[in-house]
Amino acid sequence: MMEKKKIKVLTVLIGILLVLLAIYFGLQSWNKGQEKKAQEKEEAEAVYATDTSDIVGVKYDAGNGEMNFEKEGDAWVYTQDKDFPLAQSYIEQIVSDFGHLKAERELKDGDSLKDYGLEDPVYTVVLTGSDGTETSVYFGNMTGESYYVTVNDSQRVYTVASSYADDLQYSLDDMAQLDTYPNIGSGNLKKEVISRNGTDTTYDSENDEDSENIAAVAGGLGAVTLSEAADYSVEDKDLPGYGLDEGSRIEVEATYTEDDEEKILKLYIGGEDANGNRYVMLNDSRIVYLISDDVCKNILNEE
């Protein structure tokens, strides 16, 4: 008899649990539906200052000179130097934001453009479509956390979030796509070969007598940071000025392992700049980096 009561109670509890679960999932579904409706309503009521697609050109002046970019195939290039290693994300963000520039509000029966700082804009962004049509966005004065903007020769004035102007604050150096440098240390460095003036010096981890040398050069290789560049797209004719032409440079070939795979890193070390840093190139890159002389000395196992 007691056993039957227990089963009955358990059945009731399971039934209550199932009901509660049904209510829970039902509420979740209802909440998602309400959120979707709210998003759809917000999108339907949104005001866009621009609606430009298939953009192939971006030009702007944020107070530091004109920046000009154009699309070649699927990639964006810096017009003034198409060999510049441009990180695509910066321009893609501008295209995404300014192609459909969402306004906080449109001013109705407002004052003249001069009153909003739009006769002499602080920023100007020009988008060029694939058909050659240009859309110009002008930024005027700030109002709170927003900017007044107008588009083309329109008298319509909008306010947009100040975050849109943040897209324009990056320098060209900020936009450079620098090379990826591997993680090298005494634990994965197998061999280093230094070539200079026709002579090779080899440090091999398989050679017990080279253990200290391997540790020393691995410390130098592991301390390299590719963060400062002297030239982003050096031409062969300019290599002698950096001491990086074949007849002047020191060549370093480091064999290391990564994920149990053997790989090779080639470094070319050149002359010094005015601050005592060394000019360095990596593999087949056309970027000339600046690396401290101390780090280079460690790589070369010099005192």
Disulfide bonds with the S-S distance in Angstrom:
none
